[in-house]
């Protein structure tokens, strides 16, 4: 039986954020695994033929610490797929990030937890390319979201903070590991599923966990049976 290792990272709680969905989703996926999908076409699901292990990695909101911690976990776990997640406070749906840019800049207004970090338009890697495209099968992931009624969009702006820096660093590392799939998912704030006065302010945690399962499931399927029609970066 083929074995697939998946790392999914999220960020610890920080000031002003009571529930950080990125770490909650990562931990839930590691604990629950990937539930069978009832939306696939009839016939054998390739996921039935493999053993999957998911490792959650907690990252601090720090340029200096986040990537080294994730890199160490990657070296130890040897994943086939690396999915990083982070909270995008202004998002109202899941945002599948298309690209990571080679810049870290905290001079613009953004997440308060990162304003204390000092970085003014510096490159993440002075010898690296300007940007990298995601390696995740965005088209099939968005289709899975639509099947489960999960609000989602494509994004070409992962910001210039720690989330983007980790995203870029993963893909920069993956340049030397062409068989590894990697990408970034931005998550919206968590809202109470029973509340009636929080419309369009985010998504319930369970729905975000379902989205995380869809991302992992479709990434694994693509890893096993790659298809160009599942990619969507433009």
Backbone bond lengths (Angstrom), bond angles and torsions (degrees), N, CA, C in turn:
res aa  C-N    CA-C-N  psi(-1)  N-CA   C-N-CA  omega(-1)  CA-C   N-CA-C  phi
1 X - - - 1.462 - - 1.530 109.42 -
2 X 1.322 115.76 129.37 1.457 120.18 179.89 1.524 110.50 -68.70
3 X 1.327 115.66 141.87 1.461 121.49 179.76 1.522 109.85 -110.96
4 X 1.325 115.67 132.65 1.459 122.24 178.15 1.525 108.69 -120.88
5 X 1.313 116.23 126.03 1.462 121.56 175.51 1.524 109.89 -104.37
6 X 1.320 115.52 132.56 1.464 121.40 -178.91 1.526 109.30 -126.73
7 X 1.313 116.30 129.38 1.468 121.23 170.75 1.515 108.12 -104.78
8 X 1.328 115.96 132.89 1.460 120.54 172.16 1.521 107.47 -128.56
9 X 1.308 115.89 123.69 1.464 120.23 -176.72 1.520 111.06 -109.01
10 X 1.323 114.35 153.54 1.453 122.04 175.32 1.514 108.77 -146.13
11 X 1.316 115.76 178.30 1.460 120.07 -176.14 1.522 111.43 -109.87
12 X 1.324 114.68 144.95 1.457 120.84 176.50 1.527 109.97 -62.45
13 X 1.323 114.36 163.65 1.463 119.31 175.06 1.525 109.43 -66.11
14 X 1.317 115.69 147.18 1.456 119.53 177.17 1.518 109.12 -144.54
15 X 1.305 115.54 173.14 1.461 121.85 -172.97 1.522 111.94 -54.74
16 X 1.331 114.60 130.06 1.450 120.23 177.35 1.514 114.30 90.37
17 X 1.321 117.97 -5.48 1.466 122.20 -179.90 1.524 108.90 -122.36
18 X 1.329 116.65 107.29 1.459 120.38 -177.92 1.523 111.46 -74.72
19 X 1.315 116.69 -42.28 1.464 121.33 178.78 1.519 107.90 -127.52
20 X 1.323 116.46 111.58 1.463 120.45 177.91 1.527 107.96 -91.81
21 X 1.337 117.88 106.95 1.463 119.51 -174.79 1.517 113.34 -62.47
22 X 1.324 118.44 -26.36 1.464 119.29 -175.43 1.523 111.50 -63.01
23 X 1.336 117.54 -44.59 1.459 118.94 179.45 1.517 111.41 -76.52
24 X 1.333 116.65 -34.45 1.465 119.91 178.22 1.530 110.65 -63.29
25 X 1.317 116.72 -42.45 1.465 120.68 178.79 1.521 110.50 -65.98
26 X 1.324 117.27 -45.11 1.465 120.71 -179.42 1.522 111.23 -59.48
27 X 1.321 116.90 -46.39 1.467 120.36 -179.63 1.525 111.54 -65.62
28 X 1.330 116.39 -40.05 1.462 119.59 -179.83 1.524 111.19 -63.20
29 X 1.324 117.39 -41.27 1.460 120.12 179.94 1.522 110.86 -66.53
30 X 1.333 117.10 -39.33 1.461 120.09 179.15 1.523 110.89 -66.13
31 X 1.331 117.08 -35.48 1.462 120.99 -178.07 1.528 112.36 -80.25
32 X 1.317 117.36 -42.99 1.463 121.56 -173.87 1.523 113.41 -89.85
33 X 1.320 116.36 -26.17 1.449 119.08 -172.55 1.521 110.03 76.53
34 X 1.322 115.62 -166.16 1.464 121.48 -178.53 1.514 109.30 -104.80
35 X 1.321 116.46 118.11 1.450 120.76 179.90 1.523 110.14 -74.81
36 X 1.339 117.83 151.07 1.465 120.39 179.37 1.527 111.02 -60.21
37 X 1.313 115.76 142.15 1.454 120.74 177.57 1.517 109.25 -93.72
38 X 1.327 115.85 135.73 1.464 120.43 178.75 1.524 111.33 -99.57
39 X 1.336 115.09 10.41 1.466 119.19 -175.79 1.514 112.92 -102.93
40 X 1.344 116.88 -6.19 1.455 119.17 -177.79 1.518 110.53 -74.80
41 X 1.311 115.39 160.32 1.449 119.75 179.80 1.512 109.86 -65.52
42 X 1.315 116.35 157.67 1.452 120.71 -179.72 1.521 110.20 -62.08
43 X 1.307 114.62 144.52 1.452 119.57 -177.64 1.511 110.02 122.86
44 X 1.305 115.71 -177.49 1.454 120.72 -176.22 1.522 111.02 -74.04
45 X 1.316 115.31 131.34 1.458 120.99 175.68 1.519 107.78 -85.87
46 X 1.342 118.49 127.46 1.467 120.16 -179.44 1.522 113.03 -59.03
47 X 1.333 117.57 -22.81 1.458 120.01 178.74 1.521 112.17 -67.75
48 X 1.339 116.14 -20.96 1.462 119.48 178.99 1.518 112.18 -70.54
49 X 1.334 116.90 -15.08 1.458 120.31 -175.49 1.523 112.69 -99.50
50 X 1.309 117.65 12.01 1.462 118.10 -176.83 1.524 111.87 -136.54
51 X 1.321 113.96 163.33 1.460 122.48 174.78 1.524 107.65 -106.58
52 X 1.331 116.37 124.49 1.457 120.49 -176.33 1.525 110.89 -115.32
53 X 1.318 115.66 132.58 1.456 121.05 174.90 1.521 108.45 -122.70
54 X 1.328 115.62 129.30 1.460 121.53 -178.19 1.522 109.30 -114.84
55 X 1.315 115.98 129.04 1.462 121.83 178.84 1.521 109.44 -115.47
56 X 1.332 116.69 126.37 1.462 121.76 175.71 1.523 109.57 -91.75
57 X 1.321 115.93 136.57 1.464 121.30 179.88 1.526 108.60 -125.96
58 X 1.327 116.30 122.73 1.464 121.95 178.47 1.524 109.91 -89.48
59 X 1.318 116.03 129.44 1.462 121.46 -178.90 1.526 110.60 -116.58
60 X 1.328 116.94 145.36 1.464 119.81 172.58 1.527 110.24 -82.02
61 X 1.316 116.72 156.25 1.461 120.37 176.52 1.526 107.23 -81.79
62 X 1.330 115.24 79.98 1.463 121.67 -174.10 1.514 110.04 -152.44
63 X 1.326 117.12 126.04 1.458 120.39 175.64 1.524 110.92 -59.12
64 X 1.319 116.43 -40.07 1.460 120.68 -173.30 1.521 112.96 -75.22
65 X 1.335 117.69 -29.65 1.454 120.25 -171.43 1.525 115.10 -105.97
66 X 1.330 118.08 -30.67 1.466 120.45 -169.98 1.528 112.72 -60.36
67 X 1.337 117.84 -55.02 1.459 119.29 -177.41 1.523 112.84 -65.68
68 X 1.332 121.27 -43.61 1.468 119.18 177.54 1.527 113.32 -56.97
69 X 1.333 117.49 -38.15 1.463 120.06 178.45 1.524 110.23 -66.50
70 X 1.331 116.66 -45.68 1.464 119.73 179.56 1.522 110.91 -66.00
71 X 1.324 116.85 -40.67 1.464 120.46 179.98 1.523 111.25 -61.42
72 X 1.320 116.95 -40.91 1.462 120.09 177.78 1.523 110.91 -62.29
73 X 1.334 116.62 -42.25 1.464 120.47 178.16 1.526 110.92 -63.23
74 X 1.323 116.77 -39.24 1.465 120.93 177.97 1.522 110.73 -63.07
75 X 1.318 116.93 -45.47 1.464 120.63 -179.52 1.523 111.42 -62.83
76 X 1.316 117.41 -36.15 1.460 121.13 -177.96 1.526 112.02 -79.12
77 X 1.333 117.21 -38.77 1.466 121.56 -172.78 1.523 113.14 -91.13
78 X 1.327 117.10 -22.10 1.468 122.52 -179.85 1.537 111.87 52.38
79 X 1.328 117.65 61.85 1.460 120.30 -176.71 1.519 113.28 -75.32
80 X 1.321 114.54 154.55 1.458 121.65 169.96 1.521 110.86 -87.40
81 X 1.330 115.16 -26.00 1.462 122.08 -177.02 1.525 108.79 -137.15
82 X 1.332 116.29 133.98 1.468 121.69 176.23 1.525 108.17 -123.64
83 X 1.322 116.02 119.49 1.462 121.68 179.17 1.521 108.05 -121.61
84 X 1.303 116.21 119.27 1.459 120.40 177.09 1.522 108.83 -104.11
85 X 1.320 116.08 143.73 1.458 120.88 179.64 1.524 109.54 -129.78
86 X 1.315 115.57 156.13 1.454 120.54 177.65 1.511 110.46 -158.10
87 X 1.312 115.50 159.89 1.462 121.32 178.96 1.522 110.61 -83.18
88 X 1.328 115.42 127.28 1.471 121.41 171.27 1.521 105.84 -110.37
89 X 1.312 116.56 102.49 1.467 121.31 -169.06 1.522 114.02 -59.36
90 X 1.309 117.29 -33.33 1.464 119.54 -176.42 1.527 112.58 -89.22
91 X 1.305 117.25 -3.10 1.468 120.67 -179.88 1.521 110.05 -72.77
92 X 1.306 116.15 148.82 1.458 121.94 176.40 1.518 110.93 -116.81
93 X 1.322 115.69 1.90 1.460 121.00 179.52 1.522 108.01 -153.76
94 X 1.323 116.68 175.64 1.456 121.05 173.97 1.524 108.24 -66.62
95 X 1.317 117.39 136.04 1.469 121.51 178.22 1.521 109.05 -118.96
96 X 1.321 115.93 114.68 1.465 120.99 176.36 1.526 107.81 -85.69
97 X 1.315 115.66 113.05 1.460 120.33 -174.19 1.530 111.17 -78.99
98 X 1.330 115.65 127.73 1.463 121.39 -179.87 1.530 112.52 -78.71
99 X 1.337 116.38 -41.53 1.459 118.10 -169.78 1.523 112.30 -146.30
100 X 1.326 114.24 156.11 1.463 122.72 175.31 1.521 107.86 -116.05
101 X 1.331 117.06 138.86 1.462 120.88 -177.82 1.526 110.94 -109.74
102 X 1.314 114.74 150.66 1.462 121.43 -174.64 1.529 111.43 -86.08
103 X 1.318 115.22 65.04 1.464 120.01 178.94 1.523 109.36 -156.58
104 X 1.309 115.75 143.48 1.463 121.34 170.98 1.522 107.64 -127.12
105 X 1.317 114.30 125.63 1.457 120.10 -172.24 1.521 108.74 -148.28
106 X 1.313 116.94 121.37 1.460 120.92 178.97 1.518 111.94 -112.09
107 X 1.317 117.11 17.33 1.465 119.48 -178.17 1.520 111.96 -82.58
108 X 1.354 116.78 -21.54 1.450 119.63 178.26 1.518 109.21 -81.69
109 X 1.330 115.97 157.01 1.454 118.90 176.83 1.511 108.80 -69.66
110 X 1.311 114.57 137.88 1.457 119.00 -178.84 1.499 109.71 -168.25
111 X 1.313 116.55 -145.01 1.448 121.12 -176.54 1.524 109.47 -65.23
112 X 1.342 115.90 126.71 1.456 120.96 -174.09 1.510 112.35 -60.36
113 X 1.326 117.75 -31.81 1.455 120.34 -177.46 1.513 111.86 -65.47
114 X 1.336 117.10 -17.64 1.453 119.27 -177.01 1.527 112.42 -105.09
115 X 1.310 118.81 -3.56 1.458 120.49 -176.84 1.521 111.92 -67.79
116 X 1.342 115.89 -25.83 1.457 118.90 -179.84 1.525 111.85 -75.86
117 X 1.322 117.73 -12.89 1.452 121.00 178.78 1.526 108.96 -75.85
118 X 1.299 116.03 143.16 1.464 119.73 -177.12 1.514 110.62 -107.63
119 X 1.310 115.85 108.76 1.456 121.53 176.87 1.514 107.62 -162.09
120 X 1.314 116.78 119.76 1.456 121.35 -175.25 1.521 111.23 -119.51
121 X 1.317 116.13 82.09 1.447 120.44 175.78 1.505 114.98 71.36
122 X 1.314 117.81 26.23 1.458 120.83 179.30 1.525 110.36 -80.86
123 X 1.329 118.30 148.16 1.468 119.62 173.96 1.520 110.58 -71.87
124 X 1.306 115.98 147.82 1.463 120.50 174.06 1.519 109.41 -70.10
125 X 1.330 115.56 -42.33 1.462 122.44 176.35 1.528 107.31 -133.78
126 X 1.313 116.75 112.07 1.468 120.62 -175.58 1.521 112.72 -62.46
127 X 1.323 117.51 -19.32 1.461 121.39 179.65 1.530 112.37 -107.23
128 X 1.318 116.35 3.77 1.456 120.07 -176.72 1.516 112.90 -89.52
129 X 1.340 117.85 166.03 1.465 121.90 177.72 1.523 111.42 -68.94
130 X 1.316 115.89 166.84 1.465 120.74 -177.44 1.519 112.40 -65.42
131 X 1.332 117.13 -30.81 1.461 120.13 -177.21 1.525 109.88 -161.00
132 X 1.322 114.65 162.90 1.465 122.22 172.98 1.522 108.51 -129.72
133 X 1.331 115.41 145.73 1.459 120.83 171.77 1.525 109.77 -86.63
134 X 1.331 115.87 148.88 1.455 121.07 174.77 1.524 110.92 -60.02
135 X 1.313 116.20 156.89 1.465 121.34 174.75 1.526 111.73 -108.65
136 X 1.307 117.43 9.26 1.462 120.27 -179.44 1.531 110.79 -87.62
137 X 1.339 117.61 149.95 1.471 121.69 179.54 1.526 110.56 -79.85
138 X 1.304 116.50 84.24 1.455 121.04 -171.08 1.527 112.92 -62.90
139 X 1.324 116.85 -38.57 1.466 119.25 -176.44 1.532 111.41 -62.63
140 X 1.321 117.05 -47.81 1.460 119.65 -178.69 1.525 111.30 -69.04
141 X 1.336 117.09 -32.31 1.462 120.13 177.01 1.526 110.43 -65.92
142 X 1.322 117.23 -45.58 1.462 120.56 178.82 1.522 111.29 -63.47
143 X 1.335 116.69 -35.23 1.466 119.71 176.57 1.522 110.36 -64.16
144 X 1.328 117.15 -42.35 1.465 120.74 178.15 1.527 110.53 -62.79
145 X 1.325 116.73 -40.55 1.461 119.91 176.68 1.527 110.89 -58.57
146 X 1.323 116.07 -45.04 1.462 119.66 -177.65 1.520 111.18 -64.32
147 X 1.325 117.09 -34.78 1.458 121.06 177.86 1.525 111.55 -64.68
148 X 1.323 116.77 -28.87 1.462 121.21 -178.59 1.527 112.56 -102.99
149 X 1.329 116.97 8.42 1.454 120.16 177.16 1.514 114.21 66.96
150 X 1.328 116.80 32.38 1.462 121.90 -178.52 1.526 109.34 -97.90
151 X 1.309 116.34 122.13 1.465 120.82 178.71 1.523 109.77 -67.16
152 X 1.324 116.69 129.08 1.468 120.64 -176.91 1.514 110.18 -154.40
153 X 1.315 114.89 160.57 1.453 121.24 178.89 1.518 109.68 -149.63
154 X 1.324 116.02 163.40 1.458 121.07 170.26 1.522 108.54 -88.69
155 X 1.315 116.53 144.54 1.458 121.20 179.69 1.518 109.90 -131.08
156 X 1.315 115.54 138.05 1.463 120.83 174.98 1.522 111.17 -109.57
157 X 1.322 116.23 16.94 1.465 120.41 -177.39 1.521 110.21 -140.19
158 X 1.327 115.54 96.28 1.465 120.84 175.68 1.521 111.11 -88.79
159 X 1.333 116.65 10.38 1.453 121.00 179.37 1.518 112.03 84.01
160 X 1.319 115.50 -168.26 1.467 121.05 177.48 1.523 110.49 -129.12
161 X 1.326 115.43 22.55 1.453 120.74 -176.75 1.528 110.23 -101.76
162 X 1.309 115.79 -155.52 1.462 120.63 -174.05 1.526 111.55 -64.50
163 X 1.331 117.68 -38.22 1.467 119.99 179.80 1.529 110.90 -56.55
164 X 1.327 116.23 -50.36 1.460 119.96 179.19 1.518 111.51 -64.31
165 X 1.333 117.26 -38.71 1.465 120.50 -179.34 1.524 111.32 -62.48
166 X 1.326 116.44 -41.23 1.465 120.05 177.23 1.522 110.11 -67.80
167 X 1.325 117.26 -44.02 1.464 122.44 178.01 1.529 110.15 -55.70
168 X 1.321 116.35 -49.46 1.465 120.53 179.76 1.526 110.81 -62.96
169 X 1.311 116.93 -43.61 1.468 120.53 -177.35 1.520 111.71 -63.90
170 X 1.333 116.59 -37.80 1.468 119.88 176.77 1.525 110.08 -60.61
171 X 1.334 116.22 -49.40 1.462 120.04 -177.57 1.522 111.50 -69.70
172 X 1.307 117.16 -31.42 1.458 121.08 175.60 1.528 109.91 -64.32
173 X 1.327 115.83 -42.52 1.466 120.92 175.45 1.529 110.57 -65.32
174 X 1.337 115.99 -42.18 1.462 120.80 -176.04 1.523 112.66 -66.36
175 X 1.332 117.40 -16.39 1.466 120.81 177.15 1.522 110.65 -56.14
176 X 1.325 116.57 -34.30 1.465 121.30 178.61 1.523 111.91 -91.40
177 X 1.339 116.59 2.29 1.464 121.65 -179.80 1.527 108.26 -133.31
178 X 1.324 117.61 72.74 1.467 121.39 -171.37 1.521 114.94 -63.66
179 X 1.321 118.01 -18.00 1.457 119.93 -179.46 1.527 112.98 -85.73
180 X 1.316 117.83 -6.43 1.461 121.45 -178.04 1.527 110.10 -91.35
181 X 1.328 116.36 130.36 1.462 121.00 173.28 1.523 108.81 -87.77
182 X 1.317 116.87 142.90 1.461 120.12 -178.72 1.518 110.22 -153.90
183 X 1.327 115.38 148.91 1.450 119.82 178.04 1.510 111.63 -174.98
184 X 1.330 115.19 -176.56 1.460 121.06 -175.12 1.523 110.17 -134.60
185 X 1.335 115.00 139.76 1.459 122.34 177.92 1.524 108.59 -123.31
186 X 1.321 116.92 122.42 1.464 121.03 175.36 1.524 109.11 -92.57
187 X 1.325 115.36 131.94 1.460 121.52 -176.96 1.526 110.32 -109.82
188 X 1.338 117.10 146.09 1.468 120.39 178.96 1.528 110.73 -83.36
189 X 1.317 117.61 172.60 1.463 119.83 174.65 1.525 111.15 -59.90
190 X 1.318 115.53 156.07 1.463 121.61 178.27 1.523 109.20 -86.81
191 X 1.328 116.14 133.18 1.459 120.95 175.30 1.521 109.02 -120.73
192 X 1.307 115.75 158.84 1.460 122.49 178.20 1.523 108.68 -73.06
193 X 1.325 115.92 123.56 1.467 119.92 -177.35 1.520 112.14 -63.99
194 X 1.341 117.66 -22.04 1.467 120.54 -177.45 1.524 112.64 -94.69
195 X 1.331 116.45 -8.28 1.468 119.31 -177.61 1.521 110.76 -74.49
196 X 1.314 116.08 147.29 1.467 120.84 -179.38 1.526 112.37 -110.49
197 X 1.328 116.78 -5.47 1.469 119.44 -175.58 1.522 112.69 -113.21
198 X 1.356 117.36 20.15 1.457 120.39 -179.20 1.525 111.34 -120.33
199 X 1.295 115.29 32.32 1.455 120.60 -176.09 1.526 111.06 -61.07
200 X 1.314 114.71 134.51 1.468 122.47 176.88 1.525 113.77 64.50
201 X 1.333 117.45 23.67 1.458 120.72 179.07 1.523 112.60 -103.73
202 X 1.306 118.40 -1.91 1.454 121.57 -177.96 1.517 110.41 153.75
203 X 1.332 116.44 -157.20 1.462 121.73 -179.29 1.522 109.95 -135.57
204 X 1.337 117.72 148.73 1.466 120.79 175.11 1.529 110.62 -61.32
205 X 1.325 116.42 152.30 1.456 120.62 -176.65 1.523 111.95 -60.96
206 X 1.334 117.79 -42.65 1.467 119.56 -178.21 1.521 111.51 -62.26
207 X 1.319 116.87 -34.73 1.465 119.55 177.77 1.528 110.38 -69.67
208 X 1.315 117.21 -34.16 1.462 120.23 177.08 1.528 110.91 -70.42
209 X 1.324 116.57 -34.98 1.469 119.73 175.36 1.526 109.98 -65.34
210 X 1.340 116.43 -41.50 1.463 119.93 175.69 1.523 110.80 -59.80
211 X 1.320 116.44 -40.35 1.463 120.20 177.44 1.521 110.60 -62.51
212 X 1.328 116.80 -41.62 1.461 120.48 177.45 1.513 111.80 -60.86
213 X 1.326 116.40 -40.42 1.462 119.94 176.86 1.522 110.96 -63.22
214 X 1.323 116.70 -41.06 1.465 120.00 178.46 1.525 111.33 -62.34
215 X 1.328 116.36 -41.34 1.467 120.06 179.84 1.522 110.37 -62.10
216 X 1.321 116.67 -48.13 1.466 120.11 -179.12 1.520 110.63 -64.55
217 X 1.323 116.79 -45.15 1.465 120.74 -177.61 1.531 111.32 -59.80
218 X 1.329 116.61 -47.57 1.461 119.63 -178.06 1.523 111.71 -70.61
219 X 1.319 117.11 -33.24 1.465 119.94 176.86 1.522 110.49 -65.62
220 X 1.325 116.85 -41.13 1.464 120.25 179.08 1.522 110.34 -66.27
221 X 1.323 116.91 -43.20 1.468 119.73 177.77 1.526 111.13 -59.82
222 X 1.317 115.82 -42.01 1.461 119.66 179.17 1.522 110.80 -67.44
223 X 1.312 116.80 -36.74 1.467 120.75 178.88 1.527 110.06 -62.12
224 X 1.331 116.01 -39.68 1.468 120.68 -178.52 1.522 111.07 -76.27
225 X 1.337 116.03 -43.77 1.464 121.35 -176.95 1.532 109.50 -130.77
226 X 1.326 118.21 77.83 1.470 120.80 -177.01 1.520 112.41 -63.64
227 X 1.325 114.89 142.05 1.460 120.98 179.38 1.520 108.48 -145.96
228 X 1.313 116.49 131.28 1.464 120.25 -178.09 1.519 111.99 -64.76
229 X 1.323 117.98 -24.89 1.460 120.02 -177.84 1.524 111.77 -72.38
230 X 1.337 117.21 -13.90 1.457 120.28 178.72 1.519 112.40 -85.96
231 X 1.329 117.17 -12.09 1.457 120.51 -179.24 1.525 109.49 -88.23
232 X 1.303 115.80 143.27 1.459 120.53 177.56 1.521 107.75 -153.40
233 X 1.320 116.49 106.39 1.454 119.19 -177.80 1.518 111.85 -121.32
234 X 1.317 117.46 -5.59 1.464 119.46 -177.63 1.522 110.91 -115.47
